[in-house]
Amino acid sequence: MQKVILFVVVMLVFIKGFSQPSYKKGCIVTRNADTLRGYIYFNRINTPLFELRYRPTASAKEKIISSADISCYWIRGQGKFISTPVLLSIYDLHRENDMVYNDNVPVIALLKELVKGPNYSLYKMEYEKDRFFICREDTPRIVEELINLETSGYYAVRRYRQQLASMLDDEDPYQEQIRLCEYVEGDLKKVATYLNEGAPVLKSRSHLVRWYVGAGIAKMWPYMGSHFYTLNPMTPALGISLTAGFTRPWLKRTEKLISGSSLTLSALQSCYQPARQDPGFLRKNTHDIMLATLTSMISYRVLDRFHFRCYAGLEGYARFGIFKPVPAAADASSVWKEVLRKTLTGVMSGININARVEFRKISIAASYALKTLPSFGNDVTLDCKSRAVMLYYYF
């Protein structure tokens, strides 16, 4: 009897010690890129999912840090964890016709990093039943849950095999291994390792191309003259720009270095400076200017966060310009002492510095003229420098 009592007491002490809060050394990197070192709560039975309990020192007062304020964190002996937006499937299954569907709820969850690779990364949510998530590294941080749900009264929704199979070519020999893969850490880590090391990335790069449309404001500095050495500045003016284009990984299938092209249409009005010397000229602007700019860019990713990425690079452009006299300036004689009294066209070129902040669906971009090369024609020389801020929408 005494042995039984002793056994029960030992088991109770063990269970209590295993289940009570445990603080382990670690560090937290916040969304503001601050690093917090100290002690982080960790318990295998009650793993944190949406917030962390943190102490700067072992005896300090406990602080609660929301997953929305965390970028990633490390716990000694447990590895790295990330905080990321996910669509978390819930067990509210429902049937429509012959199909079974599950609902999802958007959350910012804390996930343990199992595999970090150049193509795919695998994560785990440790809860009552482990859940696994996969992230394609060549897309803007979309972490997808591998679906495996079982609820009484419904067929099991085990969509994770189809999800993994879609990441390989149909003829890939590893497809058979995926059909036999179980929803356990060991099997899924083998698949993720193969996707990073043994599998060729899908031959088509079309899924990596991001198309966009956008609009913005550009500050323009037009120039016009009969010869290069008589090139006269026109008044700076704000122009409205519309653009469409795409970006894609450059050379390798990673978005560390991206390239792209775009077509931008701009319109503005400006005044040719000699017109200001004509006392009879009262109108502010002498020319309507229309520009069509074809741009080719290359940018390097300088900052990568879970909600956004920052790029900086160079872009070369060829710009076709139309400088058309406005009717009110047609009779101002001093305007036409050095240029012809007609619609003028030319092709300009140059190099800009560009920077962009890229989110999941939108991007904010800016460009600054670094070097311009004016057009050379028989009748006139044209040039136009610009600084622009654009807002893009990806579809």
Secondary structure by P-SEA (a helix, b strand, c coil): caaaaaaaaaaaaaaaaaccbbbbbbccccccccccccbbbbbccccccccccccccccccbbbbccccccccccccccbbbbbbbbccccccccccccccbbbbbbbbbbbbccccccbbbbbbbccbbbbbbbccccccccccbbbbbbcccccccaaaaaaaaaccccccaaaaaaaccccaaaaaaaaaaaccccccccccccccccccccbbbbbbbbbcccccccccccbbbbbbbbccccccccccccccccccbbbbbbbcccccccccccccccccccbbbbbbbbbbccccccccccbbbbbbcccbbbbbbbbbccccccccccccccccccccbbbbbbbbbbbbbcccbbbbbbbbcbbbbbbcccbbbbbbbcbbbbbbcc
